Amino acid sequence: MSVGEALAAFNAAHDGAGGVVSFLGKVRPEGGVKALELSHYEPLTLPGMQDLAEQARERFDLAGVLAWHRIGVMKPGEAIVLVATAARHRRNAFEAADFLMDHLKSAAWLWKRERRDDGWHWIEPRDQDHEDLARWN
Amino acid sequence: MSVTILFLGPLRDLAGEQEREVAAPLDWKGLLEAVGPEIAEQLGEERVNVACKGKVLADKRTLHAEDGDEVALLPPVSGG
């Protein structure tokens, strides 16, 4: 299913919502990065994402949440993550998408490495990612 | 009678393999011996977690894995 198809299906499933917000995260085509590899541990990663989606649904009174994350090797320009939120009012939908992304970017059970000219390098969250996450406490 | 140890993220590179079968049962001391000094040193760090049967252990030193269990070694996450 493509990103467009997923969003169309999500929109159709929530036709009573006042608004749908979506965010698509992509591999940045800069910094000499040739490829990105995401790995997960499904017994933790999947329940963790389901729990996160449920938290967002309750906190922002959402009609629905879509949270997709790819794993494996991705090239610059390719999609990594898609979140969509449906709510009665736009502010909740925007904030919930922001909340989901801040948590996925630093607290999800995912490991990431990038390939540059000199080989693979493991990545840890930036300080900015941790600061973004702390905004929701 | 075996336990599967899974090496996640950068620990996979250190281990040189994705997973390793070791004899059951397996406790914390047995785990440190089974993974070798380099990974044992990583496991000593608070920010490295251990999961058994898909659940993160509140205290990894209480590990008690039995035949058929999967023990996952979880270095700090990178995020998505």
Backbone of each chain as ProteinMPNN parsed JSONL, in Angstrom:
{"seq_chain_A": "MSVGEALAAFNAAHDGAGGVVSFLGKVRPEGGVKALELSHYEPLTLPGMQDLAEQARERFDLAGVLAWHRIGVMKPGEAIVLVATAARHRRNAFEAADFLMDHLKSAAWLWKRERRDDGWHWIEPRDQDHEDLARWN", "coords_chain_A": {"N_chain_A": [[0.854, -1.196, 0.0], [0.61, 2.196, -0.854], [1.805, 5.408, 0.415], [-0.049, 7.384, -0.245], [-2.352, 5.829, -0.705], [-2.697, 4.751, 1.833], [-3.264, 7.018, 3.34], [-5.611, 7.857, 2.103], [-7.308, 5.731, 2.732], [-7.29, 5.935, 5.492], [-8.421, 8.438, 5.853], [-10.974, 7.921, 4.766], [-11.89, 6.121, 6.624], [-12.389, 7.684, 8.762], [-14.523, 9.556, 8.459], [-16.079, 11.187, 9.97], [-14.483, 12.929, 11.311], [-13.142, 16.214, 12.034], [-10.798, 16.983, 10.964], [-7.766, 15.843, 9.393], [-4.424, 15.154, 10.03], [-1.205, 14.654, 8.674], [2.1, 13.243, 8.758], [5.046, 12.682, 7.022], [8.031, 11.081, 7.282], [11.29, 11.23, 5.938], [14.311, 9.856, 4.45], [17.0, 11.955, 4.738], [18.492, 13.599, 2.01], [21.374, 14.273, 2.29], [24.597, 15.176, 3.761], [26.312, 13.173, 3.072], [25.194, 10.697, 3.358], [24.536, 7.476, 2.314], [22.819, 5.399, 2.639], [20.289, 4.192, 4.903], [19.778, 2.104, 7.672], [17.274, 0.539, 9.422], [16.58, -1.259, 12.33], [14.642, -3.545, 14.342], [13.033, -4.902, 17.315], [10.699, -6.998, 17.305], [8.901, -8.103, 19.387], [9.004, -6.106, 21.32], [8.985, -3.647, 19.953], [6.631, -3.434, 18.384], [4.359, -3.718, 20.265], [5.085, -1.472, 21.754], [4.712, 0.651, 19.955], [1.979, 0.397, 19.544], [1.029, 0.973, 22.076], [1.9, 3.605, 22.303], [0.354, 4.832, 20.301], [-2.16, 4.491, 21.41], [-1.912, 6.024, 23.738], [-1.692, 8.56, 22.552], [-4.185, 8.741, 21.335], [-5.926, 8.865, 23.522], [-4.927, 11.101, 24.972], [-5.202, 13.267, 23.218], [-7.76, 13.132, 22.402], [-8.515, 11.721, 20.036], [-10.049, 10.656, 16.944], [-8.918, 8.708, 15.454], [-5.769, 6.979, 14.833], [-2.887, 6.617, 12.834], [0.06, 4.85, 12.534], [2.977, 4.166, 11.085], [6.006, 2.431, 10.591], [8.937, 1.909, 8.828], [11.268, -0.814, 8.411], [14.592, -2.059, 7.766], [16.729, -1.518, 4.882], [17.031, 1.747, 3.639], [16.996, 4.271, 1.091], [18.309, 7.627, 0.427], [15.739, 10.072, 0.303], [13.705, 8.255, 0.37], [10.698, 7.148, 2.052], [10.428, 6.832, 5.607], [8.842, 6.871, 7.883], [5.403, 7.164, 8.719], [2.854, 9.058, 10.047], [-0.531, 9.593, 10.963], [-3.273, 11.508, 12.056], [-6.579, 11.757, 13.223], [-9.042, 14.022, 14.146], [-11.608, 15.832, 15.973], [-11.141, 18.561, 16.076], [-8.675, 20.717, 14.583], [-6.339, 21.487, 16.08], [-5.823, 19.508, 18.002], [-5.265, 17.363, 16.328], [-2.924, 18.201, 14.994], [-1.156, 18.522, 17.194], [-1.106, 15.934, 18.228], [0.115, 14.489, 16.171], [2.654, 15.586, 16.249], [3.426, 14.855, 18.847], [3.438, 12.044, 18.549], [5.514, 11.738, 16.669], [7.734, 12.855, 18.052], [8.035, 10.966, 20.061], [8.453, 8.607, 18.589], [10.871, 9.241, 17.396], [12.819, 9.159, 19.379], [12.241, 7.42, 21.481], [11.252, 4.972, 20.67], [11.6, 1.392, 20.169], [13.944, 1.053, 18.286], [16.739, 0.665, 16.185], [19.354, 2.321, 14.51], [21.403, 2.739, 11.701], [23.752, 4.401, 9.581], [25.011, 4.493, 6.264], [27.976, 5.746, 5.125], [30.607, 7.111, 3.037], [32.785, 5.901, 4.251], [31.835, 3.605, 5.395], [29.554, 1.812, 7.653], [27.737, 3.488, 10.27], [26.599, 3.565, 13.593], [23.749, 5.197, 14.983], [22.815, 7.493, 17.51], [20.116, 9.028, 19.38], [19.786, 12.575, 18.853], [20.639, 15.361, 21.025], [18.698, 17.246, 20.706], [16.503, 15.676, 19.992], [15.898, 14.409, 22.407], [15.22, 16.641, 23.922], [12.975, 17.47, 22.552], [11.262, 15.38, 23.142], [10.978, 15.673, 25.887], [9.287, 17.82, 26.121], [6.703, 16.928, 26.363], [6.245, 15.969, 28.848]], "CA_chain_A": [[0.0, 0.0, 0.0], [1.426, 3.415, -0.906], [1.478, 6.436, 1.401], [-1.297, 8.004, -0.692], [-3.454, 4.89, -0.477], [-2.889, 4.627, 3.281], [-3.935, 8.237, 3.821], [-6.985, 7.846, 1.571], [-8.062, 4.753, 3.523], [-7.425, 6.496, 6.843], [-9.412, 9.52, 5.727], [-12.297, 7.318, 4.546], [-12.297, 5.436, 7.854], [-12.713, 8.694, 9.784], [-15.227, 10.628, 7.745], [-16.744, 12.063, 10.935], [-13.498, 13.823, 11.931], [-13.091, 17.567, 11.47], [-9.529, 17.192, 10.27], [-6.747, 14.788, 9.399], [-3.067, 15.675, 9.863], [-0.258, 13.559, 8.443], [3.519, 13.565, 8.656], [5.843, 11.653, 6.358], [9.459, 11.276, 7.519], [12.078, 10.666, 4.83], [15.772, 9.856, 4.597], [17.507, 13.23, 4.214], [19.522, 13.393, 0.977], [22.501, 15.177, 2.544], [25.533, 14.702, 4.776], [27.085, 12.021, 2.603], [24.541, 9.439, 3.728], [24.172, 6.695, 1.12], [21.693, 4.523, 2.993], [19.941, 4.121, 6.313], [19.197, 0.8, 7.998], [16.543, 0.511, 10.687], [16.253, -2.601, 12.803], [13.701, -3.517, 15.455], [12.826, -6.178, 18.019], [9.233, -6.953, 17.201], [8.149, -8.299, 20.643], [8.945, -4.845, 22.065], [8.743, -2.492, 19.09], [5.228, -3.345, 17.959], [3.514, -3.305, 21.398], [5.465, -0.112, 22.131], [4.048, 1.583, 19.034], [0.534, 0.321, 19.795], [0.798, 1.695, 23.325], [2.082, 5.025, 21.991], [-0.826, 5.273, 19.543], [-3.279, 4.543, 22.369], [-1.673, 7.223, 24.566], [-2.012, 9.741, 21.743], [-5.629, 8.757, 21.113], [-6.578, 9.336, 24.758], [-4.464, 12.435, 25.375], [-5.656, 14.314, 22.287], [-9.16, 12.858, 22.071], [-8.509, 11.481, 18.59], [-10.962, 9.663, 16.362], [-8.092, 7.605, 14.971], [-4.319, 7.171, 14.699], [-2.151, 5.707, 11.951], [1.502, 4.964, 12.786], [3.731, 3.175, 10.303], [7.452, 2.618, 10.567], [9.613, 0.89, 8.024], [12.563, -1.325, 8.847], [15.389, -2.493, 6.627], [17.622, -0.519, 4.285], [16.344, 2.788, 2.868], [17.882, 5.198, 0.382], [17.898, 9.028, 0.568], [14.508, 10.422, -0.401], [12.647, 7.275, 0.638], [9.922, 7.326, 3.274], [10.766, 5.974, 6.746], [7.776, 6.827, 8.881], [4.165, 7.889, 8.381], [1.814, 9.113, 11.079], [-1.708, 10.394, 10.63], [-4.179, 11.623, 13.197], [-7.892, 12.304, 12.878], [-9.66, 14.583, 15.349], [-12.739, 16.728, 15.768], [-10.588, 19.893, 15.821], [-7.34, 20.605, 13.987], [-5.22, 21.638, 17.012], [-5.543, 18.189, 18.575], [-4.666, 16.504, 15.304], [-1.54, 18.663, 14.806], [-0.35, 18.223, 18.388], [-0.955, 14.483, 18.361], [1.113, 14.039, 15.184], [3.925, 16.061, 16.792], [3.651, 13.968, 19.995], [3.798, 10.71, 18.032], [6.833, 11.789, 16.031], [8.775, 13.054, 19.069], [8.256, 9.693, 20.749], [9.046, 7.627, 17.662], [12.238, 9.643, 17.053], [13.839, 8.923, 20.4], [11.9, 6.443, 22.521], [10.803, 3.681, 20.116], [12.616, 0.331, 20.154], [14.498, 0.983, 16.93], [18.171, 0.962, 16.09], [19.542, 2.921, 13.188], [22.773, 3.036, 11.296], [23.799, 4.988, 8.249], [26.208, 4.163, 5.487], [28.652, 6.846, 4.437], [31.691, 6.61, 2.183], [33.737, 5.075, 5.001], [31.191, 2.44, 6.014], [28.333, 1.97, 8.468], [27.875, 4.135, 11.579], [25.386, 3.516, 14.412], [23.269, 6.531, 15.342], [22.036, 7.652, 18.742], [19.296, 10.232, 19.261], [20.452, 13.848, 19.106], [20.123, 16.038, 22.226], [17.455, 17.913, 20.307], [15.419, 14.685, 20.03], [15.526, 14.21, 23.811], [14.536, 17.866, 24.358], [11.643, 17.442, 21.933], [10.455, 14.407, 23.874], [10.719, 16.187, 27.241], [8.209, 18.824, 26.065], [5.391, 16.31, 26.594], [6.137, 15.465, 30.231]], "C_chain_A": [[0.892, 1.249, 0.0], [0.994, 4.376, 0.197], [0.132, 7.079, 1.033], [-2.502, 7.121, -0.43], [-3.763, 4.763, 1.015], [-3.655, 5.838, 3.813], [-5.377, 8.308, 3.324], [-7.851, 6.899, 2.395], [-8.308, 5.279, 4.935], [-8.49, 7.593, 6.854], [-10.825, 8.952, 5.592], [-12.825, 6.66, 5.824], [-12.741, 6.414, 8.936], [-13.458, 9.866, 9.159], [-16.0, 11.555, 8.688], [-15.796, 13.07, 11.573], [-13.533, 15.198, 11.268], [-11.8, 17.819, 10.715], [-8.614, 16.0, 10.395], [-5.393, 15.46, 9.157], [-2.158, 14.491, 9.593], [1.162, 14.097, 8.394], [4.233, 12.385, 8.022], [7.314, 11.981, 6.59], [10.257, 10.548, 6.452], [13.566, 10.664, 5.161], [16.292, 11.125, 3.94], [18.621, 12.997, 3.195], [20.684, 14.365, 1.159], [23.458, 14.534, 3.535], [26.291, 13.451, 4.364], [26.473, 10.681, 2.956], [24.053, 8.711, 2.473], [22.956, 5.82, 1.381], [21.502, 4.53, 4.502], [19.371, 2.735, 6.557], [18.561, 0.857, 9.382], [16.303, -0.933, 11.079], [15.394, -2.491, 14.056], [13.762, -4.838, 16.2], [11.318, -6.277, 18.212], [8.48, -7.154, 18.512], [8.071, -7.043, 21.515], [8.485, -3.696, 21.181], [7.263, -2.332, 18.748], [4.291, -2.997, 19.124], [3.817, -1.879, 21.853], [4.772, 0.918, 21.261], [2.538, 1.58, 19.252], [0.175, 1.105, 21.057], [0.908, 3.207, 23.099], [0.852, 5.583, 21.262], [-2.031, 5.427, 20.477], [-3.147, 5.758, 23.292], [-2.079, 8.488, 23.823], [-3.527, 9.867, 21.57], [-6.357, 9.322, 22.34], [-6.23, 10.781, 25.072], [-5.051, 13.543, 24.511], [-7.077, 14.061, 21.778], [-9.331, 12.623, 20.56], [-9.605, 10.502, 18.179], [-10.158, 8.46, 15.867], [-6.633, 7.997, 14.83], [-3.783, 6.171, 13.686], [-0.67, 5.914, 12.258], [2.205, 3.802, 12.09], [5.21, 3.466, 10.444], [8.073, 1.519, 9.741], [10.857, 0.397, 8.747], [13.302, -1.811, 7.603], [16.206, -1.337, 6.077], [16.826, 0.45, 3.412], [17.344, 3.762, 2.271], [17.418, 6.644, 0.609], [16.66, 9.326, -0.286], [13.37, 9.442, -0.139], [11.957, 7.563, 1.965], [10.382, 6.346, 4.346], [9.543, 5.763, 7.626], [6.59, 7.661, 8.408], [3.266, 7.876, 9.603], [0.665, 9.96, 10.562], [-2.633, 10.376, 11.829], [-5.478, 12.254, 12.717], [-8.549, 12.786, 14.16], [-10.822, 15.499, 14.966], [-12.238, 18.127, 15.394], [-9.121, 19.805, 15.417], [-6.212, 20.628, 15.013], [-4.826, 20.287, 17.613], [-4.842, 17.28, 17.564], [-3.202, 16.883, 15.058], [-0.665, 18.246, 15.987], [-0.106, 16.725, 18.538], [0.09, 13.95, 17.376], [2.52, 14.399, 15.668], [4.369, 15.155, 17.955], [4.127, 12.581, 19.522], [5.209, 10.719, 17.46], [7.949, 11.98, 17.052], [9.071, 11.751, 19.803], [8.904, 8.653, 19.837], [10.522, 7.939, 17.404], [13.262, 9.323, 18.137], [13.508, 7.821, 21.4], [11.456, 5.084, 21.978], [11.961, 2.681, 20.112], [13.108, 0.123, 18.717], [15.976, 1.341, 16.998], [18.462, 1.335, 14.645], [21.028, 3.065, 12.902], [22.749, 3.595, 9.892], [25.11, 4.639, 7.572], [26.726, 5.415, 4.808], [29.795, 6.24, 3.625], [32.616, 5.648, 2.93], [33.072, 3.927, 5.762], [29.981, 2.798, 6.862], [28.647, 2.605, 9.815], [26.55, 4.051, 12.329], [25.05, 4.914, 14.9], [22.551, 6.483, 16.687], [21.219, 8.93, 18.612], [20.118, 11.484, 19.548], [19.876, 14.433, 20.403], [18.781, 16.7, 21.921], [16.265, 16.946, 20.366], [14.935, 14.463, 21.467], [14.778, 15.434, 24.35], [13.114, 17.906, 23.801], [10.719, 16.514, 22.718], [10.038, 14.96, 25.243], [9.593, 17.224, 27.269], [6.865, 18.252, 26.491], [5.213, 15.814, 28.017], [5.322, 16.419, 31.112]], "O_chain_A": [[1.835, 1.331, 0.788], [-0.044, 4.187, 0.831], [-0.718, 7.29, 1.898], [-3.548, 7.597, 0.013], [-4.923, 4.679, 1.417], [-4.571, 5.703, 4.625], [-6.262, 8.767, 4.046], [-8.994, 7.223, 2.72], [-9.386, 5.095, 5.501], [-9.336, 7.657, 7.746], [-11.76, 9.442, 6.225], [-14.03, 6.64, 6.079], [-13.39, 6.024, 9.907], [-13.065, 11.022, 9.316], [-16.517, 12.587, 8.259], [-16.237, 13.966, 12.293], [-13.903, 15.331, 10.101], [-11.711, 18.755, 9.921], [-8.672, 15.245, 11.365], [-5.23, 16.23, 8.21], [-2.313, 13.436, 10.208], [1.396, 15.251, 8.036], [4.051, 11.238, 8.429], [7.797, 13.026, 6.153], [9.954, 9.408, 6.1], [14.016, 11.388, 6.049], [16.069, 11.359, 2.752], [19.583, 12.282, 3.477], [20.95, 15.188, 0.282], [23.168, 13.472, 4.085], [26.848, 12.75, 5.209], [27.135, 9.647, 2.87], [23.273, 9.245, 1.684], [22.17, 5.535, 0.478], [22.419, 4.829, 5.267], [18.577, 2.236, 5.759], [19.215, 1.177, 10.375], [15.873, -1.741, 10.256], [15.413, -1.471, 14.745], [14.446, -5.772, 15.782], [10.749, -5.718, 19.149], [7.501, -6.448, 18.751], [7.177, -6.924, 22.353], [7.685, -2.863, 21.609], [6.714, -1.232, 18.815], [3.495, -2.067, 18.996], [2.918, -1.159, 22.287], [4.297, 1.94, 21.757], [1.889, 2.621, 19.158], [-0.837, 1.805, 21.105], [0.117, 3.985, 23.632], [0.377, 6.674, 21.576], [-2.816, 6.366, 20.349], [-4.132, 6.433, 23.591], [-2.725, 9.374, 24.384], [-4.08, 10.964, 21.648], [-7.27, 10.139, 22.22], [-7.102, 11.588, 25.396], [-5.361, 14.627, 25.006], [-7.532, 14.708, 20.835], [-10.172, 13.242, 19.908], [-10.026, 9.645, 18.956], [-10.653, 7.333, 15.861], [-6.295, 9.176, 14.722], [-4.184, 5.007, 13.685], [-0.195, 7.05, 12.242], [2.049, 2.636, 12.454], [5.623, 4.625, 10.42], [7.773, 0.34, 9.927], [11.424, 1.096, 9.586], [12.715, -1.956, 6.531], [16.356, -0.304, 6.728], [16.046, 0.031, 2.556], [18.39, 4.044, 2.854], [16.255, 6.867, 0.947], [16.553, 8.891, -1.432], [12.207, 9.753, -0.394], [12.546, 8.142, 2.877], [10.687, 5.189, 4.057], [9.244, 4.649, 8.055], [6.749, 8.712, 7.787], [2.949, 6.813, 10.137], [0.866, 10.92, 9.818], [-2.762, 9.368, 12.524], [-5.468, 13.175, 11.9], [-8.61, 12.052, 15.147], [-10.99, 15.881, 13.807], [-12.807, 18.795, 14.531], [-8.406, 18.909, 15.866], [-5.233, 19.895, 14.869], [-3.642, 19.966, 17.719], [-3.936, 16.524, 17.916], [-2.343, 16.011, 14.929], [0.42, 17.693, 15.808], [0.983, 16.305, 18.931], [0.864, 13.056, 17.718], [3.457, 13.615, 15.517], [5.527, 14.745, 18.033], [5.097, 12.033, 20.045], [6.003, 9.819, 17.732], [8.999, 11.347, 16.943], [10.223, 11.466, 20.13], [9.791, 7.911, 20.258], [11.329, 7.029, 17.216], [14.454, 9.226, 17.846], [14.399, 7.335, 22.097], [11.298, 4.139, 22.75], [13.131, 3.059, 20.061], [12.741, -0.838, 18.041], [16.394, 2.205, 17.769], [17.913, 0.766, 13.702], [21.805, 3.466, 13.768], [21.845, 3.305, 9.108], [26.157, 4.509, 8.206], [26.025, 6.058, 4.027], [29.932, 5.02, 3.536], [33.161, 4.71, 2.347], [33.673, 3.346, 6.665], [29.456, 3.91, 6.805], [29.674, 2.315, 10.43], [25.503, 4.413, 11.791], [25.938, 5.716, 15.192], [21.784, 5.561, 16.967], [21.57, 9.817, 17.835], [21.03, 11.465, 20.375], [18.783, 14.063, 20.832], [17.867, 16.715, 22.745], [15.159, 17.337, 20.74], [13.736, 14.344, 21.721], [13.832, 15.302, 25.126], [12.176, 18.32, 24.482], [9.546, 16.822, 22.931], [8.914, 14.751, 25.698], [9.01, 17.477, 28.323], [5.984, 18.992, 26.928], [4.152, 15.294, 28.365], [5.132, 16.153, 32.299]]}, "seq_chain_B": "MSVTILFLGPLRDLAGEQEREVAAPLDWKGLLEAVGPEIAEQLGEERVNVACKGKVLADKRTLHAEDGDEVALLPPVSGG", "coords_chain_B": {"N_chain_B": [[17.656, -28.465, 25.176], [17.87, -25.31, 25.382], [18.704, -21.775, 25.285], [18.007, -18.846, 23.479], [20.078, -16.225, 22.634], [19.702, -12.939, 21.656], [21.235, -10.429, 19.723], [20.948, -7.06, 19.579], [20.95, -4.117, 17.474], [23.928, -2.153, 17.704], [25.217, -4.093, 19.233], [25.075, -6.387, 17.812], [27.094, -6.147, 15.914], [29.329, -6.21, 17.571], [29.099, -8.793, 18.594], [29.307, -10.242, 16.328], [27.418, -11.794, 15.232], [23.891, -12.45, 14.787], [22.377, -13.947, 16.557], [22.678, -16.358, 19.268], [22.862, -19.682, 20.409], [22.597, -20.996, 23.601], [23.231, -23.114, 26.485], [20.419, -24.08, 28.496], [19.361, -23.814, 31.958], [19.586, -20.166, 32.016], [21.214, -17.69, 33.78], [22.017, -14.362, 35.095], [24.797, -14.352, 35.62], [25.596, -16.497, 34.063], [24.889, -15.504, 31.585], [26.685, -13.338, 31.23], [29.04, -14.761, 31.04], [28.543, -16.256, 28.763], [28.458, -14.413, 26.649], [30.922, -13.272, 26.353], [33.797, -11.145, 27.139], [33.741, -8.504, 26.008], [31.078, -7.838, 25.304], [29.917, -8.375, 27.749], [30.921, -6.298, 29.248], [29.547, -4.147, 28.13], [26.972, -4.876, 28.909], [27.112, -4.346, 31.555], [26.625, -1.684, 31.738], [24.215, 0.722, 32.732], [22.433, 1.714, 30.834], [22.049, -0.243, 29.001], [19.689, -2.615, 28.26], [17.958, -5.696, 29.158], [15.86, -8.124, 27.785], [13.542, -10.72, 28.463], [11.733, -13.357, 27.106], [10.313, -11.474, 25.567], [9.799, -9.354, 27.288], [10.969, -6.457, 28.932], [13.373, -6.594, 31.447], [13.007, -5.411, 34.738], [15.042, -5.449, 36.556], [17.916, -6.446, 35.317], [19.698, -8.196, 36.373], [18.323, -10.152, 37.615], [17.761, -12.063, 35.805], [16.326, -15.056, 34.602], [16.349, -17.438, 32.505], [14.7, -20.031, 30.755], [14.559, -23.289, 29.105], [13.982, -22.853, 25.681], [13.397, -20.162, 25.872], [13.76, -16.709, 24.828], [16.326, -14.414, 24.963], [16.892, -11.061, 24.827], [19.337, -8.677, 24.052], [19.585, -5.334, 24.637], [20.792, -2.497, 23.423], [21.164, 1.129, 23.889], [18.456, 2.824, 22.329], [18.145, 4.083, 18.936], [16.074, 5.463, 17.944], [13.561, 6.392, 15.51]], "CA_chain_B": [[17.621, -27.541, 26.321], [18.694, -24.148, 25.051], [18.189, -20.408, 25.339], [18.53, -18.063, 22.361], [20.466, -14.847, 22.958], [19.621, -12.069, 20.473], [22.053, -9.215, 19.828], [20.283, -6.002, 18.817], [21.676, -2.879, 17.158], [25.394, -2.242, 17.637], [25.729, -5.315, 19.881], [25.18, -7.398, 16.747], [28.435, -6.012, 15.335], [30.305, -6.679, 18.569], [28.975, -10.254, 18.725], [29.648, -10.853, 15.045], [26.288, -12.623, 14.8], [22.581, -11.962, 15.197], [21.907, -14.691, 17.722], [23.537, -17.458, 19.713], [22.173, -20.66, 21.258], [23.406, -21.441, 24.741], [22.535, -24.114, 27.305], [19.462, -23.622, 29.501], [18.849, -22.458, 32.158], [20.593, -19.104, 31.911], [21.029, -16.55, 34.69], [22.853, -13.188, 34.78], [26.202, -14.733, 35.618], [25.77, -17.342, 32.888], [24.799, -14.639, 30.398], [27.952, -12.598, 31.103], [30.06, -15.711, 30.575], [28.199, -16.738, 27.421], [28.608, -13.4, 25.592], [32.311, -12.833, 26.221], [34.122, -9.951, 27.936], [33.423, -7.217, 25.371], [29.643, -7.589, 25.454], [29.654, -8.362, 29.19], [31.22, -4.939, 29.705], [28.394, -3.332, 27.693], [25.812, -5.245, 29.736], [27.305, -3.735, 32.868], [26.137, -0.3, 31.693], [22.797, 0.822, 33.082], [21.588, 2.038, 29.678], [21.826, -1.44, 28.186], [18.622, -3.405, 28.868], [17.816, -7.104, 28.792], [14.483, -8.619, 27.761], [13.386, -12.18, 28.447], [10.385, -13.684, 26.619], [9.639, -10.283, 25.037], [9.537, -8.322, 28.311], [12.185, -5.856, 29.472], [13.517, -6.885, 32.875], [13.192, -4.221, 35.584], [16.412, -5.632, 37.039], [18.448, -7.486, 34.421], [20.492, -9.165, 37.149], [17.427, -11.223, 38.084], [17.477, -12.927, 34.654], [16.268, -16.509, 34.743], [15.777, -17.928, 31.249], [14.616, -21.488, 30.692], [14.595, -23.9, 27.775], [13.065, -22.271, 24.695], [13.24, -18.714, 26.052], [14.582, -15.807, 24.039], [16.878, -13.311, 25.754], [17.341, -10.024, 23.884], [20.23, -7.671, 24.632], [19.057, -4.109, 24.036], [21.58, -1.288, 23.636], [20.321, 2.327, 23.791], [17.799, 2.913, 21.021], [18.482, 5.218, 18.075], [14.857, 6.14, 17.495], [13.253, 6.145, 14.098]], "C_chain_B": [[18.488, -26.322, 25.999], [17.921, -22.847, 25.152], [18.803, -19.677, 24.151], [18.844, -16.643, 22.843], [20.451, -14.051, 21.66], [20.431, -10.801, 20.709], [21.426, -8.138, 18.951], [21.224, -4.828, 18.556], [23.178, -3.101, 17.123], [25.966, -3.489, 18.318], [25.873, -6.459, 18.883], [26.572, -7.363, 16.114], [29.5, -6.545, 16.279], [30.306, -8.204, 18.663], [29.414, -10.957, 17.447], [28.563, -11.794, 14.554], [24.999, -12.044, 15.38], [22.102, -12.656, 16.473], [22.825, -15.864, 18.03], [22.716, -18.369, 20.621], [23.116, -21.059, 22.386], [22.574, -22.398, 25.584], [21.584, -23.452, 28.299], [19.745, -24.366, 30.811], [19.983, -21.436, 32.11], [20.264, -17.994, 32.906], [22.011, -15.437, 34.297], [24.324, -13.554, 34.659], [26.51, -15.579, 34.375], [25.742, -16.528, 31.606], [26.124, -13.918, 30.166], [29.053, -13.511, 30.579], [29.816, -16.106, 29.12], [28.524, -15.727, 26.321], [30.042, -12.907, 25.422], [32.523, -11.47, 26.864], [33.662, -8.619, 27.329], [31.949, -6.855, 25.566], [29.249, -7.57, 26.931], [29.893, -6.964, 29.747], [30.075, -3.982, 29.342], [27.185, -3.601, 28.59], [25.899, -4.643, 31.134], [26.792, -2.298, 32.913], [24.63, -0.258, 31.927], [21.908, 1.023, 31.852], [21.422, 0.881, 28.696], [20.823, -2.337, 28.923], [18.645, -4.849, 28.388], [16.335, -7.454, 28.829], [14.508, -10.137, 27.761], [11.944, -12.467, 28.073], [9.615, -12.423, 26.201], [9.304, -9.21, 26.05], [10.862, -7.785, 28.838], [12.233, -6.114, 30.975], [13.764, -5.592, 33.652], [14.6, -4.26, 36.178], [17.025, -6.789, 36.259], [19.23, -8.557, 35.172], [19.64, -10.294, 37.716], [17.07, -12.192, 36.952], [17.417, -14.406, 35.052], [15.555, -17.056, 33.503], [15.817, -19.448, 31.231], [14.597, -21.969, 29.246], [13.546, -23.266, 26.847], [12.887, -20.766, 24.812], [14.191, -17.934, 25.148], [15.025, -14.654, 24.937], [17.436, -12.289, 24.774], [18.186, -8.997, 24.618], [20.0, -6.363, 23.89], [19.932, -2.899, 24.349], [20.659, -0.06, 23.542], [19.721, 2.451, 22.387], [18.279, 4.143, 20.259], [17.258, 6.06, 17.792], [14.695, 5.956, 16.006], [13.687, 7.272, 13.213]], "O_chain_B": [[19.682, -26.299, 26.3], [16.692, -22.81, 25.112], [19.981, -19.864, 23.846], [17.982, -15.955, 23.389], [21.1, -14.427, 20.684], [20.326, -10.175, 21.763], [21.373, -8.278, 17.729], [22.163, -4.582, 19.312], [23.654, -4.101, 16.586], [27.086, -3.898, 18.009], [26.675, -7.374, 19.072], [27.156, -8.404, 15.815], [30.438, -7.229, 15.869], [31.358, -8.83, 18.795], [29.837, -12.112, 17.473], [28.757, -12.512, 13.574], [25.017, -11.26, 16.329], [21.502, -12.033, 17.349], [23.622, -16.302, 17.201], [21.975, -17.902, 21.486], [24.273, -21.411, 22.158], [21.357, -22.482, 25.419], [21.893, -22.406, 28.87], [20.32, -25.454, 30.775], [21.164, -21.782, 32.157], [19.171, -17.428, 32.878], [22.734, -15.549, 33.307], [25.012, -13.131, 33.73], [27.54, -15.402, 33.725], [26.473, -16.816, 30.658], [26.631, -13.887, 29.044], [29.891, -13.096, 29.779], [30.758, -16.27, 28.345], [28.829, -16.115, 25.193], [30.347, -12.203, 24.46], [31.57, -10.73, 27.107], [33.244, -7.715, 28.053], [31.612, -5.731, 25.938], [28.346, -6.831, 27.322], [29.155, -6.502, 30.616], [29.689, -3.124, 30.137], [26.469, -2.679, 28.98], [24.885, -4.456, 31.807], [26.551, -1.754, 33.991], [23.876, -1.077, 31.402], [20.767, 0.561, 31.826], [20.736, 1.012, 27.682], [21.067, -2.763, 30.052], [19.254, -5.183, 27.372], [15.635, -7.123, 29.786], [15.373, -10.762, 27.147], [11.026, -11.888, 28.654], [8.413, -12.314, 26.448], [8.602, -8.252, 25.725], [11.769, -8.555, 29.154], [11.255, -5.88, 31.686], [14.614, -4.783, 33.279], [15.266, -3.23, 36.289], [16.706, -7.954, 36.497], [19.407, -9.673, 34.684], [20.168, -11.277, 38.235], [16.19, -13.038, 37.109], [18.303, -14.932, 35.725], [14.327, -17.129, 33.457], [16.802, -20.073, 31.624], [14.617, -21.179, 28.302], [12.371, -23.164, 27.2], [12.283, -20.151, 23.934], [15.258, -18.413, 24.761], [14.205, -14.005, 25.586], [18.333, -12.594, 23.987], [17.799, -8.504, 25.677], [20.191, -6.282, 22.676], [19.824, -2.33, 25.436], [19.497, -0.194, 23.157], [20.399, 2.212, 21.387], [18.755, 5.113, 20.849], [17.374, 7.235, 17.442], [15.578, 5.432, 15.327], [13.496, 7.211, 11.998]]}, "name": "protein", "num_of_chains": 2, "seq": "MSVGEALAAFNAAHDGAGGVVSFLGKVRPEGGVKALELSHYEPLTLPGMQDLAEQARERFDLAGVLAWHRIGVMKPGEAIVLVATAARHRRNAFEAADFLMDHLKSAAWLWKRERRDDGWHWIEPRDQDHEDLARWNMSVTILFLGPLRDLAGEQEREVAAPLDWKGLLEAVGPEIAEQLGEERVNVACKGKVLADKRTLHAEDGDEVALLPPVSGG"}
